């Protein structure tokens, strides 16, 4: 028997349940889950169910890290330290809010050299997304000499790790947050300038040129504002929709300033792209960096934590210890 956060149906509230190991898929890699995380997407699944959850019953959790118990495919040896992000876990397949998980071998990666399992989950999907966004800006050709980089949702998971990576690479970073109480937190991360998110939402369609690149996790009016302030020839990476799915702007920033807007989905990225992103994270971020932007919690606290996160009462990353001390 093992414990997992199970939602049996659309009309049933999530609860931590005792589940028989026999119900797990028998052809997958069996992993003893050591750490998981709590992301905004997880909270949407826990509190609202659909559209994040595609079928029931479902065990939530888009991330996990743990130790291989058995692998019928022989891709991983027993005792290997592995991590899992995305691929529909917690949406279409049972996810990481569980003491045991059985998944397709092609979904797993070895924990990168230099990282502990906890480090991997201090990053999780948020870190993977942030790293891919930074790589996209670098691949586009932006360097610290190109100009300033804006990060929206700066106190969230994607935002904080984007800031850490950009700072380690030498960029001048501007952070955007909707909560003035987060200013000191962002200053401690090394952000050189801080703006309120509301200034983005009230921007003109084509406004003053302020930054050469941006990583946006908000969407909607905020993303429109980000584009309107982006310098000619700059690049914006859109990787979230915390503010909304709409995009109320015009073609003006794109045809009059030639800015570039890149979309980023980290859920179904190739293994090769994932390895590049995890290598950047492991190369740039120390245990101290990650401890400064994360807090560790017991799995038993997950429901109260989900409520706090969805109400924007959390900064940084929430790491869940899945095994009892």
C-alpha positions as CSV (number, residue, x, y, z in Angstrom):
1,X,0.0,0.0,0.0
2,X,1.1,3.6,-0.6
3,X,-0.3,7.1,-0.2
4,X,-1.3,9.4,-3.0
5,X,-3.4,12.5,-3.6
6,X,-6.3,10.9,-5.5
7,X,-9.3,12.5,-7.2
8,X,-11.9,9.8,-8.0
9,X,-14.3,11.9,-10.1
10,X,-15.2,15.4,-11.2
11,X,-17.6,15.8,-8.3
12,X,-15.4,14.4,-5.6
13,X,-12.9,16.4,-3.5
14,X,-9.2,15.4,-3.6
15,X,-7.9,13.4,-0.6
16,X,-4.8,11.6,0.4
17,X,-5.7,7.9,0.0
18,X,-4.2,4.5,0.7
19,X,-3.8,2.7,-2.6
20,X,-2.8,-0.9,-3.4
21,X,0.4,-1.2,-5.5
22,X,-1.4,-3.7,-7.7
23,X,-3.4,-0.8,-9.3
24,X,-0.2,0.7,-10.8
25,X,0.7,-0.2,-14.4
26,X,2.8,-3.3,-14.4
27,X,4.9,-2.5,-17.5
28,X,6.2,0.9,-16.3
29,X,9.3,1.9,-14.4
30,X,8.4,1.6,-10.7
31,X,9.8,4.6,-8.8
32,X,9.8,5.3,-5.1
33,X,9.0,9.0,-5.1
34,X,11.3,11.0,-2.8
35,X,10.3,14.5,-3.7
36,X,7.5,16.2,-5.7
37,X,6.5,19.8,-6.1
38,X,3.4,22.0,-6.1
39,X,3.0,24.1,-9.2
40,X,0.2,26.5,-10.3
41,X,-1.0,23.9,-12.7
42,X,-1.2,21.3,-9.9
43,X,-3.3,23.7,-7.9
44,X,-5.7,24.2,-10.8
45,X,-6.0,20.4,-11.0
46,X,-6.5,20.0,-7.3
47,X,-9.0,22.8,-6.8
48,X,-10.9,22.8,-10.1
49,X,-10.1,19.5,-11.8
50,X,-11.0,20.1,-15.4
51,X,-9.6,21.2,-17.9
52,X,-6.2,20.2,-16.4
53,X,-7.4,16.7,-15.5
54,X,-8.4,14.8,-18.7
55,X,-9.7,11.7,-17.1
56,X,-10.6,10.2,-13.7
57,X,-9.6,8.7,-11.3
58,X,-6.4,10.8,-11.2
59,X,-3.4,11.2,-9.0
60,X,-2.2,14.8,-9.4
61,X,1.4,16.1,-9.7
62,X,3.3,17.1,-12.9
63,X,6.7,16.5,-11.3
64,X,8.6,14.0,-9.2
65,X,12.0,12.7,-8.4
66,X,12.9,9.4,-6.9
67,X,14.7,6.1,-6.8
68,X,14.0,3.3,-9.4
69,X,12.7,0.1,-7.7
70,X,12.3,-1.9,-10.9
71,X,12.3,-1.3,-14.6
72,X,11.0,-4.1,-17.0
73,X,12.4,-2.2,-20.0
74,X,15.9,-2.4,-18.5
75,X,16.5,1.3,-19.4
76,X,17.2,2.1,-15.8
77,X,19.0,0.1,-13.1
78,X,17.4,-0.4,-9.7
79,X,18.7,2.4,-7.4
80,X,19.0,4.9,-10.2
81,X,18.0,8.5,-9.2
82,X,15.5,9.8,-11.8
83,X,13.3,12.8,-12.4
84,X,10.1,13.3,-14.3
85,X,8.4,16.4,-15.6
86,X,5.5,16.9,-17.9
87,X,4.4,14.4,-20.6
88,X,0.8,14.6,-19.3
89,X,1.5,13.3,-15.8
90,X,-1.1,14.5,-13.4
91,X,-3.4,15.2,-16.4
92,X,-3.6,12.0,-18.5
93,X,-1.4,9.7,-16.4
94,X,-1.2,9.3,-12.7
95,X,1.3,11.8,-11.4
96,X,3.9,12.6,-8.7
97,X,1.8,13.4,-5.7
98,X,2.3,9.8,-4.6
99,X,4.7,7.7,-2.7
100,X,5.0,5.3,-5.7
101,X,4.8,5.9,-9.4
102,X,4.9,3.7,-12.4
103,X,5.7,5.5,-15.7
104,X,7.0,5.0,-19.2
105,X,10.8,4.8,-19.3
106,X,10.9,7.4,-22.1
107,X,9.4,10.0,-19.6
108,X,12.4,9.8,-17.2
109,X,15.8,11.4,-17.0
110,X,18.7,10.7,-14.7
111,X,19.1,13.4,-12.1
112,X,21.8,15.7,-13.6
113,X,25.3,15.5,-12.3
114,X,25.9,17.9,-9.4
115,X,22.2,17.9,-8.4
116,X,20.5,16.1,-5.5
117,X,17.0,14.8,-5.9
118,X,15.8,17.7,-3.8
119,X,17.7,20.2,-6.1
120,X,15.9,18.7,-9.1
121,X,12.5,19.3,-7.5
122,X,13.5,22.7,-6.3
123,X,13.6,23.4,-10.0
124,X,10.9,21.0,-11.4
125,X,8.8,22.0,-14.3
126,X,9.2,25.7,-13.4
127,X,12.9,25.4,-13.6
128,X,12.8,23.4,-16.8
129,X,10.5,26.1,-18.3
130,X,12.7,28.9,-17.1
131,X,15.9,27.3,-18.4
132,X,14.3,26.7,-21.9
133,X,13.1,30.3,-22.0
134,X,16.6,31.6,-21.2
135,X,18.1,29.2,-23.8
136,X,15.6,30.5,-26.4
137,X,16.7,34.1,-25.7
138,X,20.3,33.1,-26.0
139,X,19.8,31.1,-29.1
140,X,18.0,34.2,-30.6
141,X,21.3,36.0,-30.1
142,X,20.7,38.1,-26.9
143,X,23.7,38.7,-24.7
144,X,24.3,40.8,-21.6
145,X,25.5,43.5,-23.9
146,X,22.2,43.5,-25.9
147,X,20.2,45.2,-23.2
148,X,17.9,44.6,-20.3
149,X,15.7,41.5,-19.8
150,X,12.2,41.6,-18.2
151,X,10.8,38.7,-16.2
152,X,7.1,38.8,-15.3
153,X,5.6,36.8,-12.5
154,X,9.0,37.5,-11.0
155,X,8.2,36.0,-7.5
156,X,6.8,32.8,-8.9
157,X,8.6,29.5,-9.7
158,X,9.4,30.3,-13.4
159,X,10.1,33.9,-12.5
160,X,12.6,33.3,-9.7
161,X,14.6,30.6,-11.6
162,X,14.6,32.7,-14.7
163,X,16.1,35.6,-12.7
164,X,18.7,33.3,-11.1
165,X,19.8,32.0,-14.4
166,X,19.9,35.4,-16.2
167,X,21.9,36.9,-13.3
168,X,24.4,34.0,-13.4
169,X,24.8,34.6,-17.1
170,X,25.5,38.3,-16.6
171,X,22.2,39.9,-17.7
172,X,20.6,43.1,-16.3
173,X,17.2,41.9,-15.0
174,X,14.0,43.8,-14.5
175,X,11.4,42.0,-12.4
176,X,7.6,42.6,-12.6
177,X,5.4,41.7,-9.7
178,X,1.8,42.5,-8.7
179,X,2.6,42.6,-5.0
180,X,4.8,45.3,-3.5
181,X,5.6,43.0,-0.5
182,X,7.7,41.0,-3.0
183,X,10.1,43.9,-3.7
184,X,12.6,43.0,-1.0
185,X,12.5,39.3,-2.0
186,X,13.3,40.2,-5.6
187,X,16.1,42.7,-4.6
188,X,17.7,39.8,-2.6
189,X,17.7,37.7,-5.8
190,X,19.7,40.4,-7.5
191,X,17.0,42.1,-9.6
192,X,18.3,45.5,-10.6
193,X,14.9,47.1,-11.3
194,X,11.4,46.2,-10.2
195,X,8.1,47.4,-11.8
196,X,4.5,46.7,-10.9
197,X,2.6,44.4,-13.2
198,X,-0.2,46.9,-13.5
199,X,2.1,49.2,-15.5
200,X,2.2,46.5,-18.2
201,X,-1.6,46.2,-18.4
202,X,-2.0,49.9,-18.9
203,X,0.6,50.3,-21.7
204,X,-0.1,51.8,-25.1
205,X,-0.2,49.4,-28.0
206,X,3.3,50.8,-28.9
207,X,5.1,52.4,-26.0
208,X,8.5,53.5,-24.8
209,X,11.3,51.0,-25.6
210,X,12.6,49.6,-22.3
211,X,14.0,46.1,-22.7
212,X,15.4,44.0,-25.4
213,X,14.0,40.7,-24.2
214,X,11.5,39.2,-21.8
215,X,10.2,36.0,-20.3
216,X,6.5,36.2,-19.6
217,X,4.4,33.7,-17.5
218,X,1.2,35.9,-17.3
219,X,-0.3,36.3,-20.8
220,X,-3.3,38.5,-21.4
221,X,-2.9,42.3,-21.0
222,X,0.5,41.9,-19.3
223,X,2.0,40.1,-22.3
224,X,0.5,42.8,-24.6
225,X,2.3,45.4,-22.4
226,X,5.5,43.4,-22.5
227,X,5.5,43.5,-26.3
228,X,4.6,47.2,-26.5
229,X,7.7,48.1,-24.4
230,X,10.1,45.7,-26.1
231,X,12.9,47.4,-28.1
232,X,13.2,47.1,-31.9
233,X,14.4,43.7,-32.9
234,X,13.9,42.2,-29.4
235,X,12.5,38.9,-28.4
236,X,9.7,37.8,-25.9
237,X,9.2,34.3,-24.7
238,X,5.6,33.5,-23.7
239,X,5.4,30.5,-21.3
240,X,2.4,31.0,-19.1
241,X,-1.2,32.3,-18.8
242,X,-1.6,33.1,-15.1
243,X,-3.4,36.4,-16.0
244,X,-5.4,34.9,-18.9
245,X,-5.5,33.2,-22.3
246,X,-6.3,36.3,-24.3
247,X,-3.8,38.6,-26.0
248,X,-5.3,42.0,-26.5
249,X,-2.8,43.8,-28.7
250,X,-2.2,44.6,-32.4
251,X,0.5,43.8,-35.0
252,X,2.2,47.2,-34.4
253,X,5.1,45.9,-32.2
254,X,5.8,43.1,-34.7
255,X,5.7,45.1,-38.0
256,X,6.8,48.5,-36.8
257,X,9.6,47.4,-34.4
258,X,10.2,43.9,-35.7
259,X,10.0,42.2,-32.3
260,X,9.8,38.4,-32.1
261,X,7.3,36.5,-30.0
262,X,8.2,32.9,-29.1
263,X,5.8,30.4,-27.5
264,X,7.2,27.8,-25.2
265,X,5.7,24.5,-24.0
266,X,7.8,22.4,-21.7
267,X,5.3,19.5,-21.3
268,X,6.2,17.7,-24.5
269,X,9.7,18.8,-25.2
270,X,12.2,16.3,-26.6
271,X,14.6,14.5,-24.3
272,X,17.5,16.3,-26.1
273,X,16.0,19.7,-25.3
274,X,15.3,18.7,-21.7
275,X,18.8,17.5,-21.2
276,X,20.2,20.9,-22.4
277,X,17.9,22.7,-20.1
278,X,18.7,20.6,-17.1
279,X,22.5,20.9,-17.8
280,X,22.1,24.7,-17.7
281,X,20.3,24.5,-14.4
282,X,22.9,22.2,-12.9
283,X,25.8,24.2,-14.2
284,X,24.4,27.6,-13.0
285,X,22.5,27.0,-9.8
286,X,24.0,26.0,-6.4
287,X,22.3,24.3,-3.5
288,X,22.3,27.7,-1.7
289,X,20.6,29.4,-4.7
290,X,17.8,26.9,-4.7
291,X,17.4,26.9,-1.0
292,X,16.9,30.7,-1.2
293,X,13.9,30.3,-3.5
294,X,12.2,27.2,-2.1
295,X,10.6,25.8,1.0
296,X,10.3,22.1,1.9
297,X,7.0,20.7,3.2
298,X,5.5,17.4,4.1
299,X,3.2,15.7,1.6
300,X,0.4,15.8,4.2
301,X,0.2,19.6,3.9
302,X,-0.5,19.6,0.2
303,X,-4.2,20.7,0.3
304,X,-3.6,23.7,2.5
305,X,-0.5,24.7,0.4
306,X,-2.5,24.4,-2.8
307,X,-5.0,26.9,-1.5
308,X,-2.3,29.4,-0.5
309,X,-0.5,29.1,-3.8
310,X,-3.7,29.7,-5.9
311,X,-4.4,32.8,-3.8
312,X,-0.9,34.1,-4.6
313,X,0.2,33.9,-1.0
314,X,3.4,32.0,-1.9
315,X,6.8,33.1,-3.3
316,X,9.2,30.8,-4.9
317,X,9.0,27.0,-5.1
318,X,7.1,24.6,-2.9
319,X,8.9,21.2,-2.6
320,X,7.1,18.2,-1.1
321,X,8.9,15.5,0.8
322,X,6.9,12.4,-0.2
323,X,8.3,9.9,2.2
324,X,7.6,10.2,6.0
325,X,10.6,11.0,8.1
